[in-house]
Amino acid sequence: MVSWLFQGLSILLLTLVMETGDIKYALVGMGFLGFFAIPAIPAVFEFACEISFPVGEGSALGYV
């Protein structure tokens, strides 16, 4: 849950920074987003397999 919270905060930071156009803060925001988004990838793939139950795992992940 903490990872999801920080992902949302990172996206909010990126949204606010992109309006100013300062590249240094944008890179920091992208770094935070990457750091907190990478651990969520296995959970997202597992959820994709669960919600597409009749389809095989390979096909479900191929669509994602």
N, C-alpha and C positions, 0 to 999 in steps of 0.2 A: 504494500500500500504506500509505503514511503517513496518507492521508486516512481509510482504513478503520480504522486503529488509533485515531486521534483520535475517530472517530465512536463506537467502542466505549467509549473512556474517557469521552466526553461523556455517553453513555447511563448508564454506571455512576455518574458524578457526579450526574446528575439523579435516579437511583434513590435514592442515599444522601441527597440534599438534600430530596427530597420527604417523607422520613420525619421530618425535623426541622421542616419547614414554614416555613423561612426563604425568603421570596420573593426577596430580593436575590440569593442564591446560585443559586436556581432560574433566574432570568433570565440570569445569567451562563452557566449550563450550557446553556440553550436557545440562547443566542447562539453558543456554541462548536459546538453540534450543527448549527445552521443553517449556520455558516461552513464546516464540514467536510463536510456532507451535500450541499450544493448542487452541488459539482463531481462528485459521483458519479452524479447523475441521468442524464447522457447515457450513461454506461456501463451503467446499469441498463436504460434503454430499449433500447439495442443488444442486450443480453443477452436481453431479452424477445422481441425480433424474431428472434434466432437460435434460441431454443428452441422457438418456435412456427412453424417453417419453412413448412409448407404453407399457413399462413394469411398473408394479405397484411400489410404493415407497418402500414397504417392500422387494421386490425382488432386486431392484437396490441397496439398502443399504446392503443387504445380500451378494451381489457380491463384494462390496467394502470392 
